[in-house]
């Protein structure tokens, strides 16, 4: 039986960095063509049985298309109404710029025109991609996504979807509290609703996080966290649970769920009006 959270391969980083670069290339398309969402969910990727996919977008003829980092066939797929119109291999060493160019060309052939934010994906660094390593990443992120989705279902109130953000390539979701913070910015009053995120960041020493906002450190940090998780205030404020604390543990799924629930139980009272 496969481990729920297997140790990440020693040669994980080059392939992870390639997937990150290619997700940024793919993510440039919904930034221009997807129906905007006020929380930017339209630019994220969703974990599906095939890999990481954008939401569907509308073509001039009324049909729909989306893009997928297919982690079964190891291609970037441009699909129209379910059928592939373009397949771009992720194993050929394409730079971020080259992948972005090919994705844009494929979308142009569908009849779409637009200005793309190329600085989000342009990079001339050579890219390495090992299908076996990508498959390991996919297994892990799919399992983590399942735990996150189950956690969201256990909560009352407004929640997001579980989604991968191309900018940082982390898997994350949010619960929204009822507390509202008001700010004055350039003469305008802006209101922001409190929230608690839950995420998985796979780069470097991979880790899980759950970060309340606003962060009431005096109240929150008096509480202990389970399974080796710690409060974190260096650069960002929240909690951190390193992946290697759970990797290979037969109880990893339940421990990850317990971490998520513990932070919620501690933080939710500070995020409720």
Secondary structure by P-SEA (a helix, b strand, c coil): cccccccccccccaaaaaaaaaaaaaaccccccccccccccccbbbbccccccccccccccccccccccccccccccccccccccbbbbccccccaaaaaaaaaaaaaaabbbbbccccccccccbbbbbaaaaaaaaaaaaaaaaaaaaaaaacccccccbbbbccccccbbbbbccbbbbbbcccbbbbbbbbccccccccccccccccccccccccccccccccbbbbbccccbbbbbbccccccccaaaaaaaaaaaaaaaaccccccc
